[in-house]
Amino acid sequence: MKGKYLLVVLFVCVVGRVVSQSFVIHDTLVSSPDAQIGDIEIDPYHKRICWQSITDDKLWVCNLDTVTWGLTVPDGKESLIDSLLVPLKNSHNGGEWGFDQSHTFLVYNKEINRKRFVAVANETGQTWTLLTLTDSPHRMNPHASRNPSDSVAAIFYIRSPFSVNTKFKFLDHPDVEHSVTCFKDTHWFDEDQLLTGILINHQVGIFDPVHPATPVQLTNDTAVHFSQPYMWRAPEHGNARMFFARAGYDTINVYKETVPNSNNFGLYLTFKSPSPDANYQTFASPEPVVYQGQSYISFMVSSSPAETSYQPAQIWVVKVDSLQPVFRMVSDTAIGIRTDPETLGTNEKLLVFYTEVIGPYSNEPVFRLHQCETGFGQGMITGVDEQPDLVKNHFQVYPNPFTSHINPKNLGSDEQFMLADLTGKTIWAGSHIENTDFSELSAGVYFLKIISRKYSETMQLIKL
């Protein structure tokens, strides 16, 4: 069945600004202090990074020290791959890793005679074979599929100047270009070589390049303009497919499939910025990562939705859990320009790297690399006790069982409520639930979610 699918709404945890943390932040500079390392991307299989130099537009690869997880060469200039890349100030995106059964790739943008082309570097042993796709000029921002089980890697990109049509090629036939009409802001779902993206109606869709047809719409919330959709498989949910998308600029919605591989998804979790500081309420650069059987999302929060706006930012990680999500700010508490968080799972712990930017508009800008502990890993704190306000009974409700009215105690001034039945269907949502008459509600068991700036709780109620 092709076309639109019904979005099934599950019982959703709406999380506000729950921020208490018990772990100690470890934010470490792991490059030289005067480095110019722009837009890193991590190769998780070979434990290395690629990056683009700020002043001379070259593409580099540098290994990570497997003890300290810092750069083996402090300035990052271990292996030069190619030159003449489109400057980052114009492309806002450097090299990207790609993988299939036979090869490791880097895809990036080159500028030749004032024209921009997609370029591919193919690693064979200790050498890189370079190919510029000159048959397709004015192409920008390529990203390669990243599943080592794929028989052939694929790349997608856009036409320059910006177009709402996503274009793609398979690397065994780089001379053949395909196009997906009115499908933008695309990202690879690596496991199945599928693309998530944004449709012309601002909703999230999915597209299969191997069996091309019209993209399938996954969300159906006309009041929301979605962006930055990412899909993954969640081992903690039986390897079910999940995806998130930024809803507006200040909310992230997470969805989980209701029937395996059906393209029917229900809202699983939604959250605002976890930062208590009003200057850090806008999301940028969110990405999922699966580590030791659990799903996480890394992201930055600032005053701007663009990660390249060079505004002060904080770097965070959230453990994706509808009942008890765990939020951690992993960057240090000093005010600073931070951008482009990238995760790396090691045998012992989950790490986040980010770029600290100093003087981005000066003649000698500094783009240096930081590494942050997340506290997630074997033998590390789990976060269960980090947010006691999620599990203790801060709020109380009376009477319970109830017949007509629900009266919460210990309220402040900003609470929101969601009442759901046993199937997860939302019965009522809004503020001042005490003013609503539920006399006509059927008898049975219900769940009440209460969300405030400091607390988020779910409790079971019985209607007589």
URUR-V141879 format. One record per run of one state. SS is the DSSP state (a for helix, b for strand, c for the rest). FROM is the first residue (numbers start at 1). TO is the last residue. If there is no record, write none. Layout:
BEGIN
ss->SS from->FROM to->TO
ss->SS from->FROM to->TO
END
This chain:
BEGIN
ss->c from->1 to->12
ss->b from->13 to->15
ss->c from->16 to->26
ss->b from->27 to->29
ss->c from->30 to->35
ss->b from->36 to->43
ss->c from->44 to->47
ss->b from->48 to->53
ss->c from->54 to->58
ss->b from->59 to->64
ss->c from->65 to->70
ss->b from->71 to->71
ss->c from->72 to->78
ss->b from->79 to->82
ss->c from->83 to->84
ss->b from->85 to->85
ss->c from->86 to->87
ss->a from->88 to->91
ss->c from->92 to->95
ss->b from->96 to->99
ss->c from->100 to->103
ss->b from->104 to->112
ss->c from->113 to->114
ss->b from->115 to->124
ss->c from->125 to->126
ss->b from->127 to->132
ss->c from->133 to->138
ss->b from->139 to->144
ss->c from->145 to->145
ss->b from->146 to->146
ss->c from->147 to->153
ss->b from->154 to->159
ss->c from->160 to->164
ss->b from->165 to->170
ss->a from->171 to->173
ss->c from->174 to->177
ss->b from->178 to->180
ss->c from->181 to->182
ss->b from->183 to->189
ss->a from->190 to->192
ss->c from->193 to->193
ss->b from->194 to->199
ss->c from->200 to->203
ss->b from->204 to->208
ss->c from->209 to->215
ss->b from->216 to->217
ss->c from->218 to->225
ss->b from->226 to->234
ss->a from->235 to->237
ss->c from->238 to->239
ss->b from->240 to->247
ss->c from->248 to->250
ss->b from->251 to->257
ss->c from->258 to->264
ss->b from->265 to->272
ss->c from->273 to->281
ss->b from->282 to->291
ss->c from->292 to->293
ss->b from->294 to->302
ss->c from->303 to->311
ss->b from->312 to->312
ss->c from->313 to->313
ss->b from->314 to->319
ss->c from->320 to->325
ss->b from->326 to->329
ss->c from->330 to->336
ss->b from->337 to->345
ss->c from->346 to->348
ss->b from->349 to->358
ss->c from->359 to->365
ss->b from->366 to->377
ss->c from->378 to->387
ss->a from->388 to->390
ss->c from->391 to->395
ss->b from->396 to->398
ss->c from->399 to->401
ss->b from->402 to->402
ss->c from->403 to->406
ss->b from->407 to->409
ss->c from->410 to->415
ss->b from->416 to->421
ss->c from->422 to->425
ss->b from->426 to->430
ss->c from->431 to->432
ss->a from->433 to->435
ss->c from->436 to->443
ss->b from->444 to->451
ss->c from->452 to->455
ss->b from->456 to->463
ss->c from->464 to->464
END
